[in-house]
Amino acid sequence: MISPEPPQFVLPLVVRIEKDAPPARTDALETAARAVLTLLSDERSGTRDDGEDGEWAKAVRGWEDARIRKVVRRARGAEWRKASALPGITVTGARAEVRVFPPVPLDGWPKELVKLQVSGTDLDDPEPPAEPDPALPVLWMSPELQMSAGKAMAQAGHGAQLAWWGLDAAAREAWRASGFALSVRTADPAHWPELAASGLPVVRDAGFTEIAPGSCTVVADHPFLRCGSVQRG
């Protein structure tokens, strides 16, 4: 007898994009990455101090055991208010607001989220972002790929998650205590091949949308991983 396939889960993220005040692209990417880390570190996503599972733990495990797929949708006005009423966590950046929700079955999105649009997240940076602080984690985006802001937000979330997986408990706590300080930047084309071959965590896209399967989208450059001093916790 063939065992049924386990259900596929997806991590929903919703970015607030009001017509008259959209966030900058880099701000949205960084906020999405921090939102993913905030959910992963939340006690509801794992085993609590009392040894019992948090309310989101089973869904998070089911999601992490398969593809760590993320889908970013956009909302404004009443849509955003309805999305904000669902269980989840809202993370803010300079102007960006991103709400992350516990994983849901691929075909079982809440009705308040399933109606939201995936397209229309073509955000821009009004000015080039500053050079990143070399002492802080940097999620280096591929200079070779063109992605919508929504797709890039999901990829930044993947990169942050791979970095999180590579850290021990002390390094995770230090990162959490910093508010998950990080930067997202597009790598210099001349430096990209070296980054991709550096041994740092690399995101390779599954190819569901926009880009070809196996494309290298992000390199997660965390100082603790760079020095090789920690292992996955």
Secondary structure, DSSP 4 states (H G I P E B T S, - for coil): -PPPPPPPEEEEEEEE--TT-PPPHHHHHHHHHHHHHHHHHSGGGSB-TTSPBPTTHHHHHHHHTS---EEEEEE-HHHHHHHHTSS-EEEE-SS-EEEE---EETT---HHHHTSBSS------SSPPPPPPTTS-EEEEPTT----HHHHHHHHHHHHHHHHHHS-HHHHHHHHHTTS--EEEEPPTTTHHHHHTSSS-EEE---SSSS-TT-EEEEEE-HHHHTT-----
